[in-house]
Amino acid sequence: MSYVYVLTNEAMPGIVKIGMTTSPIESRMLQLDTTGVPLPFECYYAARVKDQKRVEKALHEAFGDHRVRKSREFFRLDPYKAKVILELVAEEEVTPKADVVADASDEEALVEARKRRTKFTFSSAGVPVGATLVFSKGDGYTATVLDDSRIDFRGEVTSLSASAAAIMKELGYTWVATQGPAFWLYDGETLKDRRHAREEPEETGES
């Protein structure tokens, strides 16, 4: 089988890894979880494709300007942007529906890392009250921003993460925790990426 994947890591905010494998995605993710990586990788999206080398090369070239280092498969990129392109050639989605970890301590570390992220606010991501959000997985999931931290989802006042967890459960995922800003979109970008872009210091052009 041929697969191409888009991975994220809580220890590397704003960075994604785009790679290929002929092994099951779970096996590849465990291989990448070495002593040099602080936290396990998370799979944002993975797909079975006809020619993994060709697809991976096309994605690397498409996002070449975002590459962190020429000899590595890491890109400073919103994972959703890689996902929408990969979907065009996907024969089957194979994103793992559970966290891929070696043991319980790794799971605990991953969940704690998700919780430690600074509380999200819509103003920090430049999203106005009244804006319509779209969920990046599944079809037809939308929500409306009510204030700086809450949304209206299916007629109920709730949070990004609570609503995301409910949707992911409906889609068959068993993740222990779901980070809402990583999957809710505004204007074609994940809320997590929008906030991260605004948190980065502006380049001054000085060296």
N, C-alpha and C positions, 0 to 999 in steps of 0.2 A: 504494500500500500504506500501511497505518496501523500504526505501531509505538509501543509504550511501553517505556521502558527504566529500569533501576536501575543507576546507576554509582557506583563508589567511586574513591577516589584515595589513594594511599599518603601523600601530603603532607597529607591532611586526615583523620586517623584518627577514626572514629566518625561521619563525615558521609557521607550518600549524596545523590545527585542523582536525582530522579525527573522524567523528561521525556517528550516525545513527538516524533515526527518522521514525515515521509512519505518520507524518504530512507533508504537502507540504513543500518543501525546504525553500520557502520564509517565511513561518510562523516560522520555526525553527530558521532561521537567525535573524528574528526580536526578538525572545525570547532571543537570545544570546546577543543582543545589549543592555546591561544593563548599569547602571551608572558607573560600574567598568571597562568598556571598552572604551578607548578614541575615537575609530572610528568604524563605521559599518564593519562587516565582508564582504568579497567578496568570491563568490563561484567560485573556480577554476574548479571544476568538481563535478557532482553529478549524481547518477544513481539509477534506480529502480532495485532491486535485489530480488531473491527468499527468502533469509534468511538473513535479515540485521544483526542480532546478530552474526551469524557465519562469515559473511563477515567482519564485523567490527573487530571481535576478531582476525581473520586471519591477517588483515592489522596491527593491533596493535602489534601482535607477530612478524610479518615480520620486522617491523621497531622499535622493542623494544629498540635496542641500541641507537636510536635517540630520545627516549622519554625524554622530559624536566623534567617531574615529574611523578612518578609512578602512582599517583592517579588522574592524569589529562590526557586529550586526546590531548595534544599538543606535537608536534614533531619538532625537528630541522632538517628539511627535505625539499628538492626540491619538490614542489607540483606535478611536472610532473611525478616523480617516483611513487607517490601514484596513480596518474591517470592511468598510463599504466597498473598497476596491477588490479585496479578496473574495467577497461574496459573489462578485460577477463571474468568477471562474470556478467557484466551489461546486463540487459534485454532491457533497454532503457535509453538513456542519458536524464537527466532532469535538466541540468544546467540552472539556470535562465538566460534569455537573456536580462535582464535589471538589473541595480543596485537595490539592495534590501535595501531601506531606509525608515524610518518612516515619514520623511517630507523633505521639500526643503532645510532646513538648514543642515540636515545630508548629503544630496547629495552634497551641496556646500563644506562641510568639507572634504568629500571623494575626490572630484575632486582636491581641493587645496592640499591635502596630496600627491596625485599622482604627481602634478606639482612640489612640493617642493623637490622631490628626486633629488640628485645630478645628473647633466647631465651625461648620460652614454657614456663611450668610450669603444671601443673594446679592447684596450690595458689593461684597468682596469679589464677585464674579461679573459685576456689571449687568445684572439681570433685573429689570424693573418689575414692580408689583403689577399684576395683571397679565404677565407674560405667559405664554403657553409653552409647556415643556413636552418633549416627546421621549419615550423610553427607547433605548437603543436595541433592545432585544424584543422579539415578538412583534406583533402588529396591533395597532390601534390603541396603545396605551398612552394617554396624555394626562396632563395635570395643569393646574393654574396656580401661579404664585399669589399667595394671599398677603404675606408680609415678608420680613427679612429672613424668616426661617421656616415658615410653614407653607404647605400647599393644599389645594383642594383636589383630592383624588377620589373619583367615583362618589362625589357628594359628601365626602368626609374630610375633616381637617386633620392632616397628618404630616409626617416628616418625609424627607427624601429617602432616608434609609429604611424606614418602616414600610413605605409604599414599595420600594425596590425589593425588599425581602419578600413581600407578599406576591409580587409579580414573579420573581425567580422561583418561588415555591410552586406557583401555578405551572411554570414552564419545566418543572421537574428537577430543579437544582437543589442541592442539599448543603450549600455553603453555610457555615456556622454564623457568619456575619456578612452583610452586604453593604458596601459603601455606596449609598445613593448617588452622590455627585459624580461617581465614575460611570454611571449608566443613564442618568437623565441628561438630555440634550437641550440646548437653547441655541437657536440659529446655527444648527449643524455642528456644534461643538459640545463636548462633555463639560458639565459644570466644573468638574475637578480640573480640567485643563484650562478653562477660562480663568479660574482663580489662580492657578499656578502661574499662568502667563503674567498676571497682574502683580504677583508677588516677587517676580524676578526683577533684580535691579536693572535699570535702563543702561544700555551701553553708551559710554561717553565718547568712544573713539580714541581715548587716550591709552597709552601703553606704558 
